[in-house]
Structure formats: structure tokens, C-alpha cells
Amino acid sequence: MKAIGRVECGFSEKFGLPRQSGVSEEFRGKIVFEPEYAVPEAFRGLEGFTHIWVIWEFSETKTESFSPTVRPPRLGGKKRVGVFASRSPYRPNPIAISCVRLEKITHDKKLGTVLEISGIDMKDGTPVYDIKPYVPFTDCRPDASEGYTAETRKKRLTVETSDEAKKALGDKAEAAAEFIAEDPRPAYDKDPERVYGALFGGFDVKFTVKDGAAVIIKAEKI
């Protein structure tokens, strides 16, 4: 397979990425295609869909060895489950799939057709292999069971943003708060005295966490 495009977004590193797509529509980006695929004809009819599936590559976590089990961060980083019972990036083939909202289709003179999307969970520069429309009557399964993720999906932090950080972040303050609410810290690192830093939207966001509550102390422009 070969990449047909790349993601452009505010997540410049793997640390702190949303663990699933669709967490928040504040997490926005674009898919910019290679010239041969960026033609309007390839996207004819896509404007009628609100969501798309994006097939992409875990480009930061390629590995030559196979491990049949992984330790999902949301289970504390200690409990193991089978790799095929997880969304872990450490897989035999580093392929991922995300459902994102299609905000807009634009046609740029230089770049050709560009897809503006939200609810992303990919970093800047992520290779994209394919997109497909999300079809609710087949892709949505309301009666599906959610396995061990029922234990983890509600683990969000409350977030308070300092006046200094709000001023620095400007119109990205709300998105940064959503980003921190998902708790980007490693599962094994829960030091209430530590000041953490995560890159988001061109800022180095500094925050602390104690008893399930995060405080964004400041944000420095990169």
C-alpha cells in the first residue's frame, strides 16, 4: 500500500494524543492528498456524508517483533489483554481506523481537494491510506457490547485554566481544556506534584493533576 495523503493538525507529538477518535470536535485538522488523488472527481458525492472513516498508519510505533498481549493505558498500564482485543498501536501491521466528522471539503489551487475534519486522534504528518464514508445504518451497532472499555471510557479529568494560560491560548483555550480532560499522562505516572507538558496547537501546555482535577498553569508558544 502507499499513502494517499497526510494529516495536518495541531498535535505535533505522540504524547498526549486522544486515545480514540470522536472525543471532541474541538480536535481539528485537515487531510491533504498527494496530487494524483487530490482531484475533485475522486470526492464527488462525499459532501452528502457528515462522517468518514480514515484508514491511517501508526507511523511512530513501528516494530519488528510481535507481542500477543499489550497493556492498555486506561487499565492502569499493568493489566494485559490480547493485542487483537485492543486498539494498541503496537500491532503486526501498524494500521489504524478512525471515524471523524467531515466539516468541509475545500478545493485549493495549490493543494487540490482538502478535507477539513474534526474529532481526530492522529498527529501532524500521519500517513493516510484511504477514506470511506461512514454509513449509519450499517456502521452503527447500538446493541454492541463494549468489553473492558466500559470501565475506562468515563475516566476524564475536570479542568481549570489559569487566566495566564487562557490569555496565551486565545481561541484555542477550550480545545486545550478538552485535550487535557482526556488525561494525556502515562498510566504509570500519577505524581500530583509534577508539572506536565504536552504539545498542542503550537503551544507547550503546562498542567498539574491531583485527585482527578487538572489545572492548566500556562501555555508557551512554540
N, C-alpha and C positions, 0 to 999 in steps of 0.2 A: 504494500500500500504506500501511497505517497500523500503528504499533506496537501490539502487544497486551500489552506489559508491559515491565519494566525489570529489569536485573541489579542486585542489591545484593551488594557484596563488599568485600574489603579493599584492592583496587587503586584508588587514588584519582587516578592519573595515567597517561598513556600510556607514559611512560618506565618501562622495567623489566617490562612485561607479558610473560608467557610467549609465545613465538613460535608455539606450537601448543597445542591443547587436549590433555588427557590426559597432560601432562608429569608431574604429580604429583597424587595425590588429596588432598594437603595444601592445595591451592589450592581453597578452598571458597567458595560463595556461594549466593544464592537468586534465583529468578525470581519477581518479584511482578507479578501481572497487573492489567490495568485491570478495573474492577468488572464490566463486561459479560462478560468472559471468565473470571473467577475463580470460576466456579460448578462444583461437584463433578461435574456431569453431563458437562462437557467433558473430564474426565480419567478417566472410567470405563474401566477396563481397562489403564491406563498402569502400574499398580502391578506388573504382571507382567513389566515390562521393566527391566533393570538400567542401560541406557544410552539416551540420547536424542540426536537431532540438534537443535541450536539454530541457527536462522537469525536473524542479527542484523546490525546496521549499524555500519560503521566511522564512527561519528559524529564522531570527532576529526580525520578526514583527508579531508573532502570537498574536491573540486577541480573546477573548471570546465573545465580543459584536459585533453587526453588525451595521454599519453606511451605509445608502443608498447613501450618497454622500461623495466625497473626494475633496481635494484642490490640484490639480496638481502643483508642484513647478514651472514648466515652465510657468504657467499662473499667476505667482506672489505670489502664496500661499494664495490668498484671494478668487478667483472665484471658485465656486463649480460646479462639474459635477457628474453625476451618476457613482457609483463605477464600473458598467459594461461598462461604456464608457471611462474607464481609464486603465492604466497599473499599478495602485497603488498596493503596497504590502499588503495594509490593505483590505483584501477580506474575504468572508465567508470561503473559503478554500485557504490557502496560497500557491497556485501553480503558477509557472511562466513557460514561454516557451521562449527560445532564439534560434535564428538562428546564428550559429557560423561557422567559417571556420575550416575544418578538415585539419590541417597542416601535421600530420604524425600519423601513427599507429605503436607503438613500442611494443615489447614483452620482458618484463623484467623477469629475472629468479626468482626474489623475488615477484614482484607485478603482474606478468602476463601481460595481454594486457592493454596498457595505450593509451589513445587518447590525442594527443597534439593539442590544439585548440587556435584560436585567435579571437579577436572581442568579448571578454567576457564581461559580466556585472554582474558577481557573485563574492562574497567574498570567501576567503580561507575557506575551510571546508563546503561549501554549499552542502547539500544532493542532489543527482541526482536520479530521479525515472525512467527515461527512455531516450533513444536516438532513433531518427528516421532519415533516410536520407532525405535531402532536395531535392525535385524533381522540377526543374524549370518550366516544362510545366503545372504543376498543382498548385504549391505553389506560383508562381509569378503572380500577377494580375496588369499589367501596367495601367489598366483603373480604378483602385480603387481610391475612394476619401479618403482624409486624415483628414477630420474633422478639429477640432481646432488645431491639431498638425501642420497645415500649418503655423500658427502664430509663432510657437515656435522652429521649427527644425533648423532654421538658427541662433539661438542665441548662437554663440560661441565667446569666448574671443580671442583676439590676445595675444600672449605670448612671453615674452622676458626672457631669462635665464641668470642670472649673471655668470661671469667667475668662481666664487667660487662654485656656485651650479653645473655648468657643470663639474667641476673637481671632485666634490664629487659623482655625479651621474654616471659618466663614460658613458658606453654604454646604460644606462637607461635614459639619458638626453632627448632624442627625445620622448620616451614614456611618460615621466613625463610631458613634454610640452603638449602633446596630452591630457593627463589626466586633466591638469589644464584648457585647452581650453574649456572643457565641462562645466566649472564653477561649481565646487563641493560645493559652498557656499549654505546655506539655502536661499530660496527665500526671506525671510523677513529680511535678514542680508546683507546690501549693504554698509557697512562702509568703505569709501575709505582710512581711516587712520589705519584700523585694519590689523594686520599681522595674516593671517590664517595659520593653519597647517592641513595637511592631510597625512595619511599614504599611501605610495605607494612603492611597490617593495622593502620593507625592509628599507625604508627611511621615515623620518618625513620631508615632503616638506613644507617649509615656503614660503608664497606668499602674495602679495597685489594686489588689483584690483581697478582701477579708470578709469571711462569713457570707459568701455569695453576693457581695456587693463590690462593684468596681468603681474606681474614681479615675477619670482621665485627668491627669495633673497638668500636662502641657502637650503641645504638638509643635514640632520643629520642622520647617520646610526643608526638604532635601535638596 
